[in-house]
Amino acid sequence: MQKSILIDFEKIKDPYSGLGQFCAHLKKYFDKSDLHPRYWIPGKFQKLAKKIPFILPKSEVFHAVHQDSPYIPRSAITKYILTIHDLNALNEQTQFGSGEIYKKNLQKKIDRADIITFISQYTQSEVAKNFDLKNKKLQVIYNGITLGDESMAPSKLPQKPFLFSVGTVLPKKNFHVLIDFMKILPEYNLIIAGTTFHSYAKEMQQEILDCGLSDRIHLVGTIDEKEKLWYYQNASAFIFPSLLEGFGLPVAEAMSLGLPLFLSDKTSLPEIGGVDAFYFSNFEALHMKEVFQKGMQTFSIEQKARLIARSKNFNWEKAAKQYLDIYRSV
């Protein structure tokens, strides 16, 4: 008899978000599976469903694909799989309330879960430090990357060799440290792609203007996948000074093109970047310039090949198979 499996894919409704992409890529492979899982994507009853969790359709297995999912199966016989991406909410002011309230709510989910998966070893270690995992069954399943094959140049091309970065322009991304860095690296432009709705982005734009760098540092906003691929293909290097990452998908994307990687040494980034990336141990402009120049001088064809090979560890088909194997096992 076919096992009934229900997966919370509510976030697929936001296709440009990280979680939206996570759901969309897994669904592509789940749709081909002999398990035939169903997807929970509430529509007009979304608000009601969040207030009344038992409105969930019955299933033998329920997978909450991110830690902030409000849906928890009420039936004790339903196997509950919980995926945790990060604990950023403990370090940021969010809609989920105070840190203590957030921890209490997440601990309840952990207590209820039969299996907990994580998108990196780093995330698993952070959860173990902050929560009681009660000898739960744990598994790390890395995210995948899908860049496509077709690129398209942006309407306004960079005028110099350029460095590239991508991510929502928020304080945790730490992009502002690149302003002083670029002051002492006049031979390059910098392109930062990603939504700029936050006040942090507005403050950055004003500082760039005040420093007279608006012709060299460009916050280009949201871009499509074809433009993103073009930037990766044509950048001199990828730079990512982020302070909080559960995985760091742009790092894996840039890696797949063999770009020199210049990363923060914080959180999950060394795990994803590996030994062939270059790391900033602090964000003083002179230190960053030293790391960058040394890295660009020493970066080799062999390193590029190893980065491309490493990127193949981050594969959506492989990730989907691992989740499907879990569904079969419970």
N, C-alpha and C positions, 0 to 999 in steps of 0.2 A: 504494500500500500504506500502511495506517495506521501512523504512527510510534508506537512504544511509549514511554509517558511514565509515570514513577513519581515520586510526590511524598511526601516524608516529612511525614505529618500525625499523627505520634505524639502531639503535644501536644493534639490535639483531644479527648483523653480527660480533659483538665482544662478544662472549659468556662468556668470563672470566671477563668482566667488570661489575661493579655494575649495570649500565644502561642496559647492555646486558641481565643480569639475570632478571632485572625488566621486560623487554619486553617479555622474554621467558616464565616467570611464568604467566604473565597475558594472553598471547596468548593461553596457555594451556586451560584456562577456557573460554576465548572469543570464541575459536573454537567450543565450545559446545553450545554457546548461540543461541537463536532464532533470534537475531538481525543480525547475519551473517556479522560482520564488515569486511571491507577490510583493508589490511596492506600496508603502504607505505614503501617499502624497495628498494630504487633506486639502480640500478646496474651500468651499464656502463655510464648512463646519470647522475650519482650522482653529479659531479661537475657542470654540466649545470643546474641541478635542483636547486642547492643552489644559483646560480646567477639569475635564472629566476623562482621565486616562483610560478608564475601562471602555470607552467608546471604540478603542482599537478592535479591529476584527480578530476573532480567535485564531490562534496558530499554535503549533507545537514548538516553533522556534521563532524568537523575535530578536532582531539585530538593530540596536541603536548605534548608528554609524558615527556618532560624535558624542562627546561627554555632556553637551548641553541640551541634548534631546529631552523634551519634557515627558516623553512617553515611556512608561514602564508597565509591563504586563502584570495584571492583577492575579491571574491564575498561577498558582504555585507549580502547576505541571508544565507551564510554558518555560522552555529553556531561554535564558536571557543572555545575549552576547552584547558586550559593551566595548566600543572602540574609543580610546582616549587619544586625542591628537596633541594636546599640550595643556599646561596649567597657567597659561598667560593671564587668565582672569584673576589669579591670586596676586598678580603683579600690576594689574591695571584697574582703573575704575570702570566697571561695566554695568550693564543692565541687570546683572544677576545679583546685585546687592553687595553687602560687605563680604570680605574674605571669609569670615567665620561662617556666615550663612551659606556661602558657596561651598565651603568645605563640607559642611554638614549635609547638604543636599547631594553632593557627589559621593560622599561616603555611603549614603543610603543606596545609591545605584551600585556601588562596588559591592556592598553587602548582598544585594539581590542578584548580582551577576553570577552566571555559571562559568563563563570564560571572559577574560578581559584581553583585548588586543591593543597594541600601541604602534604608532607609526615610526618610532625610533627607539633604540636602546636608551637614549637620553631621556625621553619621555617616561619610559618605564622606571628608570632610576629615580626621577623626580617624584613620580606618583608613590613609589615605595618609601621615599623619605617623608612624605606628607600625609599618607593615608595608611590605614590598616588593610592590607591585601588578604589577610586571613587564609593564607595557603591556597589562594585561588589558582586556577590554571591560567597561565599567562603566555602570550605569544607576541612577538614583534613581527609586523607585516609592513614592509616599506611601501610607500606610494610609488606610482609609476610616472613616466613622462610620455607625452605624446605631442610632438611639435608639428607634425605634418610635413609635407614635402614642398609645398608651394609658398614662396615668400613674395612680399610686395613692399617696394620702397615707400617710405613716408612721403607726404607731399613736400615737406621741408627737409632737405638733406643736411646732415652735419657738415660744417665747412672745414673741419680738421679731423685728424684721427681722433676717435672718441672711445670713451669708456662707457659701459652700459650697466644699468641696474634696473630692477623691476620689482614692484611691490606697492601695496597701498601706503601712501605717504603718511605714516603715523609715527609717534614718538618712539615706539619700540623698534622701528626700522633704523633709527639713528642716522638717517640720511644727512642731517644738518652738519655732521662732522666733515662731510665731503666738501663743504664750501671753503674752509680754510685750507684743506688739502689741495683743492684746485687752484687756489691763489698762487701756490708755489710749484704748480705743474702746468705752466702756460702753453706747452706744446700740445695739450689735449683739450677736447671738449668732453662734457659729461651729459649723458642722456639718462634721465630717471623716468620710467614709465609706471603708471599706476594712478588710481583715483586720488584726487586732491581735495576731498570734501572736508577734511579735518582742519582745525585752526592751525595745527602744526605746519601743514603744507603752506598755508597763507603766510605764516611767519617766515618760513624758508624763502618763499618767493620775494618777500619784502627785503630780506637780508641779501639775497642774490642781487637785487636791484641796487641796494645801498652800496654794495661792494663793487659795483660796476662789472658784474660777471654775467649779466643777462644774455650776452652774446656767446657765452661759453658753457653755461649750465642751463639745461633745458628740462623742465618738468612738463612732459608732453601729455600727461593725463592717460586715460584709458586707451589702449591700443588693441587691435584685433590680433588673432593668432598669426596671420600672414606678415603683419608689420613686426610683430615680436620676433619671428624667425629671421627677418631681414636684419634687425638690430643685432641679434646673436651672430649672424653670419658675417657681419661687417665690422663689429666692434674689435678694438685692439685687445680688450680684456674685459672681464666681468668683475664688478666690485660690489661688495655686499657687507656693510658694517653692522648688520642687525644684532640686537641685544636679546631678542626672544624669538626662538624658532623651535617648533616641535619637530620639523623635518627640514624645510628649506628647499621647496620645489624649484625655484629659479636656479639654485646652485646646480641641481641635477640636470636641469635643462641646458644650462651653459656648458656643463661638463660634457654633454653628449655631442657638442660641436667642437670639443677640444680647446675651448678658450682658456687662457690663463685665468685662474681664479684667485681673487684677493678678498679674503673673508675675515670677519670677526672670529676670534677664537672662543666665542661664547656658545653656550647651550649645545644644540645638536649639530652645529655647522662643521666642526672637525670630524664628526662621525660620517657625515655625508660627503664632505670634500675630500677626506682621506689625506694621504701623505704627499700627494702631488699638488695640492693647493698651497697657497701662501696665506699666512695669518697675521692679523694685527693684534698685538698683545695690549695695545692702548690706542687711543684715538688722537694723540697729538699729531699735528700735521707733519712735522719733521720725521717722526717715527714712521708714519704711513708712507711718506715719500720714499724713505730708505727701503722699506719692505717692497714697495712697488718697483722701484728702479732695479733693485737686486733681482727680484723675481723676473722682470722682463728681460734682464740681461742673461739670466741662467736658464730660462724656460726652453725646453728642448723638444725635439720631435718625439723622443721616447716618452717624455712626460705627457705630451698631447695624446699619444696612442694609449697610454695607461689610463688617462682620464676617460677617453671614449669607451674603453673596455669596461671601466668601473661603472659607467652610466648604465650599462646593460643590466646591472643588479636592480635597477629601479624600473620595473616593468609592470604595466597594468594587468596584462594577461596572467602573469605569475602571481600578482597580488590577488586577483579574482579567484584563481585556483586555490590559493591558501584559505580564503574565506569560505569557499564552497566545501573544502575539506573539513572545516570546522563545523559547518551546518550538518554534514553527514555524520560527524563524530558524536554529536550530542543527542 
